[in-house]
Amino acid sequence: MKSSSPPPPHKMNFVGFLRKHIMSREIEKFLEILKDPQKHFGINVHDLSTCKAYEYEKYDCEIALLHKCHLENDPDNEKLLSTFRDIFSKDYLELRHPFHNDVVTRAVLSIEAYPTQSFVFFIDENNQYPWILYHMESFVLFFITPKNIFTRKNFLRGWYPISLFNNALNISKFIAQLKTKDLEFKDKKFGINFNIDRPCHTFSDFNWFNKLHLQNCKIINSPMFFKTNTMTNFIDDDDIVKIRPGLIDYDFHIKNNFIQEYIDEALEAHGGGGGNIT
């Protein structure tokens, strides 16, 4: 039997180019959708019935778990804490796709859109399933796929969603200069970001940092309200995915006074003593 010979190098290069082009088409289509998401998805922020809630009960992934714990007001759920402690301990930020739960996706780009809000772009290794995590008070307040924008079930009420949906839909102005290659799968590491200029959000993020025991995780060395002595692994790197550790935006005022504890800890780390908040 005559054995087949491998194709010439120039044909192999063409096949590789063609495969990569085909694989990247999903990203191209996604970027086209994001140019006018309100029109494409048919969303009217003044009619919240046009907005989609994520039916987390149908899925088995980290986002489904997070939405479940949020809806049940269960921020201390051990499975939630251990799951995200493990996620944040890795070099790369990886989550299962919210709908295709057998597909692992990786964060490859983050864009800080507003003082407390950011878009984090995810893609699988085959560049077939792009999606975006929208982070504000909680880790996945919204997420965007080529199908639609999805949010928590208990979020679609009152005036507040209107403002934040508008912000999410404004993604068009933040992706205008992006190229397909910017969102392709790559080995891009991530770091914990505390560079937030709102005290309320900062203290909530600090609370989750301690709750998840992230002291050994990489922290982006950028301006922040204060640094505590539990923060030791600082990195200086602009080419990195930035992520905040806050998972659920529950009201920390009903908890113990961890703000006082953080300030005392920060003062101790810088050679001072503690003080009382009045």
C-alpha positions in Angstrom: 0.0 0.0 0.0 1.4 3.4 -1.0 1.8 5.7 1.9 0.6 9.3 1.5 3.2 12.1 1.7 2.6 15.2 3.8 1.5 18.3 1.8 4.2 20.7 0.7 5.0 23.5 3.3 3.3 26.2 1.3 0.1 24.2 1.2 0.4 23.6 5.0 0.8 27.3 5.6 -2.3 28.0 3.5 -4.3 25.4 5.3 -3.2 26.9 8.6 -4.1 30.4 7.4 -7.5 29.3 6.2 -8.3 27.4 9.4 -7.4 30.5 11.5 -9.5 32.8 9.3 -12.5 30.5 9.6 -12.1 30.2 13.3 -11.8 34.0 13.7 -15.0 34.7 11.8 -17.0 34.3 15.0 -15.0 37.1 16.6 -15.5 39.3 13.5 -19.3 38.7 13.6 -19.3 39.4 17.4 -17.5 42.7 16.9 -20.0 43.7 14.2 -22.9 43.0 16.6 -21.2 45.1 19.3 -21.2 48.1 17.0 -24.9 48.5 17.6 -26.0 46.0 20.3 -29.3 47.8 21.1 -30.5 47.4 17.5 -29.2 43.9 17.1 -30.7 42.6 20.3 -33.9 44.6 20.2 -33.4 46.0 23.7 -35.4 48.9 24.9 -34.0 49.9 28.3 -37.3 51.7 29.2 -39.1 48.4 28.7 -37.3 45.8 30.8 -39.4 43.0 29.3 -37.1 43.3 26.3 -34.1 42.5 28.5 -33.0 39.0 29.1 -32.5 37.3 32.5 -30.0 34.4 32.6 -31.8 31.1 33.4 -29.1 29.8 35.6 -31.1 26.8 36.7 -30.5 25.2 33.3 -26.7 25.4 33.4 -23.8 24.0 35.3 -21.0 26.5 35.3 -19.4 29.2 37.5 -21.7 31.9 36.4 -24.8 29.8 37.1 -23.5 29.1 40.6 -22.8 32.8 41.2 -26.2 33.8 40.0 -27.8 31.1 42.2 -25.9 32.3 45.3 -26.7 35.9 44.5 -30.5 35.2 44.2 -30.5 33.2 47.4 -28.5 35.8 49.3 -25.8 33.2 50.1 -22.4 35.0 49.7 -20.8 32.5 52.2 -21.7 29.4 50.1 -18.7 27.2 50.5 -18.9 25.9 46.9 -19.0 29.4 45.6 -15.9 30.5 47.7 -13.8 27.4 46.9 -14.7 27.6 43.2 -13.6 31.2 42.8 -10.7 30.8 45.1 -9.4 28.2 42.7 -10.2 30.4 39.6 -8.3 33.4 41.0 -5.3 31.3 42.0 -4.4 30.4 38.4 -2.2 32.4 36.0 -5.0 32.7 33.5 -8.6 33.7 34.2 -10.7 30.9 32.8 -14.5 30.3 33.1 -16.8 27.8 31.4 -19.0 29.4 28.8 -22.4 30.4 30.4 -24.4 28.4 27.8 -21.9 25.9 26.3 -20.8 24.6 29.7 -18.4 22.0 28.2 -16.3 24.9 26.6 -13.6 26.5 28.7 -13.0 30.2 27.9 -10.2 32.5 28.8 -10.1 36.2 29.5 -7.9 37.9 26.9 -8.7 41.6 27.2 -10.2 44.0 29.8 -11.4 47.5 29.1 -12.1 49.9 32.0 -15.1 51.7 30.7 -16.3 53.7 33.7 -14.9 54.4 37.2 -16.3 51.2 38.6 -17.3 49.3 35.5 -15.3 47.2 33.1 -15.7 44.8 30.1 -13.7 41.6 30.2 -13.5 39.6 26.9 -13.4 35.8 26.9 -12.8 33.3 24.1 -12.2 29.6 23.8 -9.0 28.1 22.4 -10.7 27.6 19.0 -12.0 31.2 18.8 -15.5 30.0 18.4 -17.4 31.2 21.5 -16.7 34.9 22.3 -18.5 36.5 25.2 -18.0 39.5 27.5 -18.3 39.7 31.3 -19.5 43.1 32.5 -18.3 43.9 36.0 -19.7 46.5 38.3 -20.7 45.8 41.9 -20.8 42.1 41.2 -18.6 39.9 39.2 -21.0 39.2 36.4 -23.7 41.9 36.6 -24.3 41.3 32.8 -22.7 39.2 30.2 -22.9 39.6 26.5 -22.9 36.8 23.9 -23.7 37.0 20.2 -27.3 36.0 21.3 -28.0 38.9 23.6 -27.2 40.7 26.8 -28.1 38.7 30.0 -28.4 39.7 33.6 -29.5 38.4 37.0 -33.1 37.5 37.5 -33.5 39.8 40.5 -32.0 42.8 38.7 -34.8 43.6 36.3 -36.8 46.0 38.4 -36.7 49.7 39.3 -34.8 52.5 37.7 -31.3 51.3 38.4 -31.1 48.7 35.6 -32.0 51.3 33.0 -28.8 53.3 33.8 -26.6 50.2 33.8 -28.1 48.7 30.7 -27.3 52.0 28.9 -23.7 51.7 30.1 -23.5 48.1 28.9 -25.0 49.0 25.5 -22.4 51.8 25.2 -19.8 49.1 24.6 -19.9 50.2 21.0 -17.7 53.2 21.7 -15.1 51.1 23.6 -14.6 48.5 20.9 -14.4 50.8 17.9 -10.6 50.4 17.6 -10.5 46.7 18.4 -9.2 44.2 15.8 -10.0 40.5 15.6 -6.6 39.6 16.8 -7.2 41.5 20.0 -9.8 39.0 21.0 -8.2 35.8 19.8 -7.2 33.1 22.3 -3.8 33.8 23.8 -1.7 33.3 26.9 -2.5 36.5 28.7 -2.2 36.5 32.4 -4.5 38.4 34.8 -4.1 40.3 38.1 -6.4 41.6 40.9 -7.2 45.3 40.3 -7.9 47.6 43.3 -7.5 50.8 41.3 -11.1 52.0 42.0 -11.8 55.6 43.1 -15.1 54.8 44.9 -14.6 53.9 48.6 -17.8 51.8 48.7 -16.7 49.5 45.9 -13.1 49.4 47.1 -14.1 48.1 50.6 -16.4 45.6 49.1 -13.6 44.3 46.9 -11.3 44.2 49.9 -13.9 42.1 51.8 -14.0 39.6 49.0 -10.2 39.6 48.7 -10.1 38.4 52.3 -13.1 36.2 52.1 -11.6 34.3 49.2 -8.1 34.2 50.8 -6.4 35.7 47.7 -3.3 37.0 49.6 -1.0 34.9 47.3 -2.7 36.1 44.1 -1.1 38.6 41.8 -2.1 42.2 42.6 -1.6 45.0 40.0 0.7 47.6 41.5 -1.5 50.7 40.8 -2.8 53.5 42.9 -5.4 52.4 45.5 -6.8 53.9 48.7 -4.4 51.9 50.9 -2.4 48.7 50.9 -2.6 46.1 53.7 0.1 43.9 55.0 -1.7 40.9 53.5 -0.9 42.2 50.0 2.5 40.9 49.1 2.5 39.7 45.5 2.5 43.0 43.5 3.1 43.0 39.8 4.0 45.8 37.4 2.5 44.9 34.0 0.4 47.0 31.7 -0.3 44.0 29.3 -2.5 42.1 31.6 -6.2 41.4 32.1 -7.5 43.4 35.1 -10.2 41.9 37.3 -11.8 42.9 40.6 -12.5 40.2 43.2 -15.9 41.3 44.3 -18.4 38.5 43.5 -21.8 39.7 45.0 -22.9 43.2 45.7 -24.6 42.5 49.0 -25.0 45.3 51.6 -21.8 45.2 53.7 -23.2 47.6 56.2 -25.1 44.7 57.8 -21.9 42.8 58.3 -19.3 43.3 61.0 -17.1 46.4 60.7 -14.5 45.0 58.4 -13.7 48.6 57.2 -12.3 49.4 60.6 -10.3 46.2 60.5 -8.8 47.0 57.1 -7.8 50.5 58.1 -6.2 49.3 61.3 -4.3 46.7 59.2 -3.2 49.3 56.7 -2.0 51.6 59.4 -0.1 48.8 61.1 1.5 47.8 57.8 2.8 51.4 57.4 4.1 51.7 60.9 1.2 53.5 62.5 -1.4 52.5 65.0 -5.0 51.8 64.6 -7.7 54.4 64.9 -11.5 54.5 65.3 -13.9 55.4 62.6 -16.4 58.0 63.8 
